[in-house]
Amino acid sequence: MPLFARPKRTPEPESARPSQNSVRSDVAVERSIEDFRDYLLGEVVPLRPFGIGLLDAAGLSLCESLSADLDLPIHSHATASGWGIRAANIVGAGPDHPVVLPVLDEIGVGDFPGEALPPGAAVKVAAGAPIPPGVDAVIRDDIVQVLAEAIRVTGEARVQQNLVLAGSRILDGDRILDNGTELSPRALGLIAEVGHDKVLARPRPRVVVLSIGDNLVEPGLPLTRIDQRYDASVAMIAAAARADGAQTFPAGILPARPAVIATNLGEQLVRADLVLVNAELGPELLAALPELGDFEVCRVDGFTAPLAFGLAGAERVPTLILPANPVAGFLAYQLFARPVVEQLGGREPSEPEQVVATLTVEVAADPTRSSILLADYTGELVRPLPAVGEVGAIELASANAAILIEPSAEPISAQTEVDCWLLG
């Protein structure tokens, strides 16, 4: 069954939700993958937009419709060097019937356009120079003979010849970008060109990522005990959140002591719109969570370790406890945390790219719950990766897909079609 093919869950009434500063840890209550995702999204609202400078707004979504408040070009200007005239004044001009026009002024690039050109006169202009009102064509030297203070014209001109008119690119009041537009470099260039220095946009969600565990060591430090291992989860989850548009704050590793957990997590809330914790839901963490706020612990189909979610601190910051195992933590990030990051940023929450593929080998199944297996997807075929001992970031780096195996009392035979999602 596909990951998100079932009807949407009916939201819980407010009376059914846990009270503040509690932990509902009855892990006998289970949620499907879709139900847990919908539950999280139902608890999170997009961040409020505010005025953000153009460079800082790159990659965000516009939260207003923008219109130009000036014409572009601001002034009509000549595209060639020559003589600004009124085209009607030289109708019928030719070698046998020349028209003589007095030259009243000379305008260069960067000059002011000056007074309006009266009928029957001309003004000398450089390419790129602004033209005065009344000029509706620029003629070149091929039909002009220069006299002392006048020109003799021996040809006709069409209206707007060798001219770019004010407002021909954008008129004052034209809509330039719609609400919801992604602020790409090209969009920001357009905004700057019409004179805006800020836009109304939602900020990047601030995501704090940390791990909890007495046997974890930050990369770069020495391992001093046989039971220690390097923590891969903070770097991996923080990088994934950054790739999804978040501003990330890797906060390292906390020891599994309730007072330390509560104090340090509480301190992180001041700079967070979302906190992601990689940890086992042991008694130490369960004892610390009520100090922070309102949490629910549950088992999610496909995951062997329970997950938890709550709203922490006075600002009720969304806080998601991911499995400690790097593989399960990363899969949980893709399924549950990524949509939350996207919703905080005002984007439509995405779903993993799903495919149907044929198993190349037989795989075991759990008769009571779904299983998620790392795999190598090659178009129409999918091969589960062998799991020898503890599976971690090394195996995850070798995978490009995950297989969802539904509950079954019998092994799933080779050549069976299974549902997969592609790993980002």
ABEGO torsion letter per residue (X at the ends): XBAAABBBBBBBBAAABBBBGBBBABAABBBBAAAAAAAAAAABBBBBBBBBBAAAABGBBBABBBBBABBOBABBBBABBEBBBBAAAABGBBAABBBBBBBABBBBBGBBAEBBBBBGBBBBBBBGBBBBBGBABBBBAAABBBBAABBBBABBBBBGBGBBBBGAABBBGBBABBBGBBBBAAAAAAAAAAGBABBBBBBBBBBBBBBBEAABBBBGBBBABAABBBBAAAAAAAAAAAAAGBBBBBAEBBBBBAAAAAAAAAAAAAABABBBBBBBBBAAAAAAAAAAEBBBBBBBBGBABBBBBBBBEAAGBBBBBBBABAAAAAAAAAAAAAAAAAAAAGBBBBBBBBBBBBBABBBBBBAABBBBBBBBBBGABBBBBBBBEBBBAAAAAABABBBBBBBBABBBBBGBBBBBBBBX
